[in-house]
Amino acid sequence: MIAIGGAIGVGLFLGAGGRLATAGPSLILSYAVCGIAAFFVMRALGELVLHRAVAGSFVEYAREFIGPWAGFASGWLYWLNWAMTGIAEITAVAIYMHKWFPGLPQWITALIALVVLVAINMLSVKLFGELEFWFSVIKVTAIVVFLVTGIGLVIGHADIGGTTASVTNTLGHGGLFPAGFGVALMTLQAVIFAYSAIELVGIAAGETKDPQKIMPRAINGVVYRIAIFYVGSVLLLTMLLPWDHYTGTESPFVTVFSALGIPAVGDIMNAVVLTAALSSCNSGLYSTGRILRSLAQKGEAPAITGRMNSRHVPYGGILFTAGAYVLGVVLNYTVPKDAFDIAIAIASLGVVSTWATLIICQMRLRQKALRGEIERPSYRMPGAPYTGWLTLAFLALVVGQMAFSSGEAERIAFWSIPGLVLVLFLGWRFVKSRQPVGPAREQLVSVD
C-alpha cells in the first residue's frame, strides 16, 4: 500500500490532464509501454530483495553489484528524484487548493503542506505507515469508484457537460495520434514520472517482517494494480470526454465529475486528489530519510542525515529533504505556472537512473549466480537478460527524446545532465578522499 500510495500521485491525478490535452488518446499507449518497463523493473527489484532484504535498498545493491561509486551516485540521484517530486507534489497541492481559494497565492499553500508533512514524518514510523495506508485506501477507493462509475456512464451513453460518453470519443476526434506520433513520444518522460515510487516496496522491505514471503506477493500486486489503475483510468477518461476537453490546470477526474453537474462531486474529487498529492510527498520524505541514512553510514552524505531519534525516525535525512522542498515554495512564488513541469522533468532523470540501476544490479546478480558465486533466488526477472537490455534501451530512449522536446522544462532537464554528472563525480572524489585507508578502513567496514 505504501508503494501504491507513493505511485498514485500527481502523475495521474494532475499530470494526465495536461498530457491528454497535448497528446490525445495516444497517452494510453504511453502508459501501457511504460507500465511494461515498470513491470520488469519491479521483477528485477524483487529478485534483488529476495537475495538480500536491506533498508538501503538499491543503494546497497548498487554498492554490492556495481561498486561503491554506484551506490553513492544512485543514492543521490534518487534523492534528487524525490526532492523534485516533492516540489511537484506541493505545487499540485497549491493548484488543487486554488479551486476553493482562488485568491490565495500558491506559495502559501505549498508552505503549509510542507510543514504538515514534515511534522507527520517526524513522529514515528508506525504512524507514518498507518497514515500512508489510509491515504492509499482513499486514493484506491476513489479510482475504483471512478472506474465503476465511468464504465456505467459510458455504457449508458450519459450526457456529460453537453457531450455523450461513448467509446467513440477515444478515436473519434482525430484518431489515436491527433497531435502526431512525435508528440506522443514526448509524453514518455512524464509518464515515467507518473510510475515513480513503485520502488518503495524495496525500501520498505528492510522494515518488513518475513520479506521472503511478503515481497513477491506485494511486488506482483503493485504492478498489476497500478497498470489497471493507470491504463484503465486514462482509457476511460478518453471515453467520457473528448481529449481536448482536458487541461493541465485541474485534475482530469475533477473535470469529468464537475461536468456531470452533480453538486459537490467535483469538490469531493478535488479533496481526494489533494490527499493523493500529500500522500505521495509523504512517501518521498519517508524514503529519502532511509536512503540518506544509508549514505551517511558510509560517509557519503552529511553526518546529520544519518541521525535517528528515539522513535526510530531518521530525522536528519527528513529535515535535509524538507530543506530542498523549500525550493518548491520559492518556485511557486517566482514561476507558479512552470513550477510543476520543471519539477517533474528533473525528477524523471532520477526515476530513470533508479530503474536503470535496478536492472543493471539484477543482471550482475544473474552473472554471479551463473558463475556459482551466489545462489539466485527462485523469484526471478522473466526473460533475463534480454528483457533487461530492452528495458535499458527504452530508458535511454526516454532520456534522449527529452533533448528534442518542445517543452522548455524537458530541455532544461536534459541539458542539466552534464552538470549532474560533474557534481556527482566531484562529490565522489571528495568522499573518497575523506575515507580512511588500510587497517582503519577495514575496521570501519567491520563496524558498519
Protein Blocks (a to p, Z undefined) as FASTA:
>chain_A
ZZmmmmmcmklmmmmmmmmmmnommlmmmmmmmmmmmmmmmmmmmmmmmmogcfklmmmm
mmmmnomklmmmmmmmmmmmmmmmmmmmmmmmmmmmmmmmmmbcfklmmmmmmmmmmmmm
mmpmmlmmmmmmmmmmmmmmmmmmmmmmmmmmmmnopaeehiacdfklmmmnopjblnoj
klmmmmmmmmmmmmgoklmmmmmmmmcghkllmmmmmmmmmmmmmmmmmmmmmmmmmmmp
cfklpcfkbcfklmmmmmnopghklmmmmmmmmmmmmmmmmmmmmmmmmmmmmmmmnopa
cfklmpccfkopafklmmmmmmmmmmmmmmmmmmmmlmmmmmmmmmmmmmmmmmmmmmmm
mmmmmmmmmnopaccdfbdcehiaklmmmmmmmmmmmmmmmmmpcbfklmmmmmmmmmmm
mmmmmmmmmmmmmpcehjllmmmmmmZZ
